Amino acid sequence: MWIEREDGERGESESPPLVLLTNDDVLCGDVTAVEEDQLTLSLSGADPPTSLSIPMEFVRSIVFREPPDPINRMRIQRLWALLKTNKDRLISTDYTHVDGELVGLSEQNVQLKTSLATISTPLEQLFAVILNNELSSQPEVEGPYVITTLLNGSRVTWDSAELTESGEFSGTTVWGESSTFPPEQLVQMQFLGDRVIAVAELTPSEYVFTPYLTEQHPLIRNRNVRGGPLRMRGILSATGLGMHSKSAVSFDLTGDSYQLFRADIGVDDITEGGGNVVFSIEVDGASVYRSSALTGKSPVERVESINLVGAKSLKLIVDFGEFANISDVADWGNALLVRSKD
């Protein structure tokens, strides 16, 4: 299913500057230009230097920096990862925003056409640009594909990939660009399609959130519930689900034949050791797994093989632990279904 480095290198957590794509890919690096509906980015830490070009229709947001304090960092992070807007939005470092149409971006400034005028804002005065999601689309994936996690924190999805005789990783991204990386740049390769299906790619039959007080938390695919990367004890998960106590998500399995479910579960690193949750799994309404109470300091628990042969439904549950719902940022990392061979 996947290949991970065994030399102790876990990779960096994604951090600005970066670009988030509509398929949940993340490219860490500096945007050098936006011209003719194409964004050009120089990947950070790449050796040799690597430049990528991405169609703007696949770009969700462009992030230049984060707030220094944790509370505002989580708030802004959630906006650039999850906000849906029908205009392009500049978020300034004074926490104000301006809506309009992005008409230009260079290494020095951003140009935004508003209803009153076209304004030019220096990059050092911006947290991020969030793009009009009504004009966006997702790159299509046909057949098997590969998701790589790079040493700089990037997540890249590939339509095709191979290891060359010299040991380099070579492939074509889902947006159609060919690129090559030396092996030391790779942290993880996850092979999906055919028999191995990412749970995040499925449409839930039901999602129920029960608030402790009033705050609501949606189900988040491929990121934690705060909008950040799925990261537990320093290790990134390329795919998975972000949830919060108390919640349950159900999947109808009757349209296919599955053999097993597996996942890495725990409280996200964003809590800095906080949180206290219990994970449980039900198959056809019967409990088949229940964790102990896990915190942001607990080791990640690996749920290796939940039998799904003949199963009609799968439910993933995150329940309150000992301290109500405080910092209960729960991750189902690398949550995968394996189809039956027949």
C-alpha positions in Angstrom: 0.0 0.0 0.0 2.8 2.4 0.8 6.5 2.8 1.3 8.0 4.9 4.1 11.6 5.9 4.8 13.3 3.9 7.5 16.3 6.3 8.1 14.6 8.4 10.8 13.7 11.2 8.4 10.0 12.1 9.0 9.9 15.3 6.8 8.9 18.8 7.7 5.4 19.8 8.6 3.8 21.8 5.9 4.5 25.5 6.5 4.3 28.7 4.4 5.0 29.7 1.8 2.8 27.0 0.2 0.0 26.4 -2.3 -3.1 24.3 -1.5 -4.8 22.5 -4.4 -8.4 21.5 -4.8 -7.6 17.8 -4.5 -5.9 18.4 -1.1 -2.4 18.3 -2.5 0.0 20.8 -0.8 3.1 22.3 -2.6 5.5 24.0 -0.2 7.5 26.7 -1.9 7.5 30.2 -3.3 5.1 31.3 -6.0 7.2 33.1 -8.6 4.4 34.0 -11.1 0.7 33.8 -12.0 0.3 34.3 -15.7 -2.2 33.1 -18.3 -4.1 30.9 -15.9 -1.0 29.2 -14.7 0.8 29.4 -11.4 4.5 28.7 -11.2 6.1 27.6 -8.0 9.7 26.9 -6.8 9.6 24.0 -4.4 11.4 24.7 -1.1 14.4 22.6 -0.2 14.5 20.9 -3.5 17.9 19.8 -4.7 18.3 20.2 -7.6 16.0 23.2 -7.7 12.5 22.2 -9.0 9.9 24.4 -10.5 6.2 23.3 -11.0 3.4 24.9 -13.1 -0.2 24.3 -12.0 -3.4 25.4 -13.8 -5.1 28.0 -11.6 -8.4 26.1 -11.8 -6.8 23.5 -9.5 -5.5 26.0 -6.9 -7.5 26.5 -3.7 -5.3 29.1 -1.9 -1.8 30.6 -1.9 -0.3 31.0 1.6 2.6 33.4 2.3 2.9 33.2 6.1 1.2 32.2 9.3 0.2 34.3 12.4 2.8 33.9 15.1 0.3 33.1 17.9 -1.3 29.6 18.0 -5.0 30.7 18.3 -4.9 33.0 15.3 -2.8 30.6 13.4 -5.5 27.9 13.7 -8.2 30.4 12.7 -6.4 31.6 9.6 -5.3 28.1 8.7 -8.9 26.9 8.8 -9.9 29.7 6.4 -7.3 29.0 3.7 -7.9 25.3 3.9 -11.7 25.2 4.1 -13.4 28.5 3.3 -15.7 28.6 0.3 -16.0 31.9 -1.4 -17.4 33.2 -4.7 -14.7 35.8 -5.1 -10.9 35.8 -4.6 -10.0 37.0 -1.1 -6.8 38.6 0.2 -6.3 38.1 4.0 -4.0 40.7 5.4 -1.6 40.5 8.3 -3.9 42.9 10.3 -6.6 40.2 10.0 -8.8 42.2 7.5 -9.7 40.9 4.1 -10.6 42.3 0.7 -12.6 40.5 -2.0 -12.3 40.8 -5.7 -10.6 39.2 -8.7 -6.9 38.2 -8.7 -5.3 39.7 -11.8 -1.6 39.3 -11.0 0.9 37.9 -8.6 4.7 38.3 -8.6 7.5 37.7 -6.1 6.8 41.2 -4.7 3.1 41.9 -4.7 -0.5 40.8 -5.5 -2.9 42.7 -7.7 -6.6 42.4 -7.0 -9.4 44.0 -9.0 -12.2 45.2 -6.7 -15.5 46.9 -7.5 -13.8 50.3 -6.9 -10.2 49.9 -8.3 -7.3 47.5 -8.9 -5.1 47.4 -5.8 -1.5 46.2 -5.4 -0.5 44.7 -2.0 3.0 43.8 -1.0 3.4 40.1 -0.1 4.8 40.9 3.3 1.4 42.4 4.2 -0.5 39.3 3.4 -1.2 36.0 5.1 -2.9 34.3 2.1 -5.0 34.6 -1.1 -8.1 32.3 -1.1 -9.4 31.7 -4.6 -13.0 31.7 -5.9 -14.1 28.1 -5.5 -16.9 28.6 -8.0 -14.3 28.8 -10.7 -12.3 25.8 -9.5 -12.3 22.1 -10.4 -10.4 19.0 -9.3 -7.9 17.2 -11.5 -9.3 13.9 -12.5 -7.7 10.6 -11.6 -8.2 7.6 -13.8 -7.0 4.2 -12.6 -4.3 3.6 -10.0 -2.4 6.6 -8.7 0.4 7.5 -6.2 0.5 10.0 -3.4 3.9 11.1 -2.3 4.9 13.0 0.8 8.1 15.0 0.3 10.8 16.0 2.8 9.7 19.6 2.7 6.1 18.7 3.7 4.6 18.7 0.3 1.9 16.2 -0.8 1.7 15.4 -4.5 -0.6 13.1 -6.4 0.6 11.3 -9.5 -1.2 9.7 -12.4 1.8 7.6 -13.1 5.1 7.0 -11.4 8.2 4.8 -11.4 11.6 4.4 -9.8 14.3 4.8 -12.4 17.4 2.6 -12.7 19.3 5.4 -10.9 16.8 5.3 -8.0 15.1 8.6 -8.8 11.3 9.0 -8.5 9.8 10.0 -11.9 6.2 10.6 -12.7 3.4 12.7 -14.1 1.2 14.7 -11.7 -2.6 14.6 -11.9 -2.5 18.0 -13.5 -0.3 16.7 -16.3 3.3 17.8 -15.4 6.2 15.5 -15.6 8.8 15.8 -12.8 11.7 13.8 -11.2 12.9 13.8 -7.6 16.0 12.2 -6.0 15.1 9.5 -3.5 16.3 11.5 -0.5 13.4 14.0 -1.2 10.8 11.3 -0.6 9.3 10.5 2.8 6.3 8.3 1.8 4.7 6.8 -1.3 1.1 5.6 -1.1 -0.3 3.4 -3.9 -4.0 3.8 -4.4 -6.6 2.6 -6.9 -7.5 -0.9 -8.0 -7.9 -2.8 -4.7 -6.7 -0.1 -2.2 -9.2 2.8 -1.7 -8.7 5.9 0.4 -11.7 6.3 2.7 -11.5 10.1 2.2 -12.5 9.4 -1.5 -15.8 7.9 -0.4 -19.0 9.8 0.1 -20.4 9.2 3.6 -23.9 7.9 3.9 -24.3 9.8 7.2 -22.3 12.2 9.4 -23.5 13.0 12.9 -21.8 15.6 15.2 -23.0 15.9 18.8 -21.6 19.1 20.3 -20.5 19.2 24.0 -21.9 22.8 24.1 -22.6 24.6 20.8 -19.5 24.6 18.6 -20.0 22.6 15.4 -17.2 20.7 13.6 -17.6 19.2 10.1 -16.0 16.1 8.8 -12.8 17.0 7.0 -11.0 14.9 4.3 -7.3 14.7 4.2 -6.7 17.4 6.8 -7.4 17.7 10.5 -10.6 19.3 11.7 -8.7 22.6 12.2 -7.6 22.7 8.6 -4.0 21.7 9.2 -2.2 18.6 7.9 -2.9 15.2 9.5 0.2 14.9 11.7 0.6 12.7 14.7 3.8 12.3 16.7 5.7 14.1 14.0 4.5 11.8 11.1 2.3 13.1 8.3 -0.5 11.0 6.9 -1.1 11.6 3.1 -4.8 10.6 3.3 -7.4 10.3 6.0 -10.2 12.0 7.9 -10.2 14.8 10.5 -12.9 14.6 13.1 -13.8 16.1 16.5 -15.5 14.7 19.5 -18.3 13.7 19.5 -18.9 12.5 16.0 -19.6 9.5 13.8 -19.3 9.0 10.1 -20.9 6.1 8.3 -20.2 4.5 4.9 -22.4 2.3 2.8 -20.4 -0.7 1.6 -23.0 -2.4 -0.5 -21.9 -1.0 -3.8 -18.6 -3.0 -3.6 -16.9 -6.0 -2.0 -14.4 -5.1 0.7 -12.0 -7.3 2.6 -10.7 -5.0 5.3 -10.3 -1.6 6.8 -7.1 -0.1 8.4 -6.0 3.2 9.8 -3.5 5.0 12.1 -5.5 6.8 14.9 -4.6 9.4 17.4 -4.9 13.1 18.5 -3.3 15.6 16.1 0.0 17.3 16.9 -1.8 20.7 16.6 -3.1 20.1 20.1 0.5 20.2 21.5 -0.2 17.2 23.7 -3.8 18.0 24.6 -7.0 16.3 23.8 -8.6 13.1 25.2 -10.7 11.0 22.9 -11.8 7.4 22.4 -12.0 5.9 18.9 -14.3 3.1 18.0 -15.4 1.2 14.9 -18.7 -0.5 14.1 -19.4 -2.9 11.2 -23.0 -3.6 10.4 -24.0 -2.0 13.7 -21.7 -4.2 15.9 -18.7 -2.9 17.8 -15.5 -4.4 16.5 -12.9 -2.0 17.9 -12.6 0.4 20.8 -9.4 2.3 21.8 -8.3 3.4 25.2 -8.5 7.1 25.9 -5.9 8.8 23.7 -4.2 12.2 24.1 -1.9 14.3 22.0 1.0 12.6 23.9 -0.2 9.0 23.4 1.5 6.8 20.7 -0.3 6.5 17.5 -2.5 3.3 17.5 -2.4 1.2 14.3 -5.7 -0.5 13.4 -4.3 -3.1 11.1 -7.1 -5.3 9.9 -10.9 -4.8 10.5 -12.7 -7.6 8.7 -15.2 -6.3 6.2 -15.9 -9.5 4.3 -19.7 -9.5 3.6 -20.1 -6.2 5.5 -22.8 -3.7 4.5 -21.8 -0.7 6.5 -18.8 0.8 8.3 -19.0 3.5 11.1 -16.1 5.4 12.5 -16.7 7.1 15.9 -14.8 9.6 18.0 -16.2 10.0 21.5 -15.5 12.3 24.4 -12.6 11.3 26.7 -12.0 12.6 30.2 -12.0 16.4 29.6 -15.1 17.1 27.7 -14.2 18.2 24.1 -11.2 20.4 24.8 -8.6 20.0 22.0 -10.2 16.8 20.8 -8.7 17.0 17.3 -8.9 13.4 16.2 -7.2 11.9 13.1 -7.9 8.8 11.1 -4.6 8.8 9.3 -4.0 6.6 6.2 -7.6 5.3 6.5 -7.9 2.7 3.7 -10.3 0.1 2.5 -9.0 -3.0 0.7 -11.3 -4.6 -1.9 -11.8 -8.4 -2.0 -9.8 -10.2 -4.7 -12.9 -11.8 -6.3 
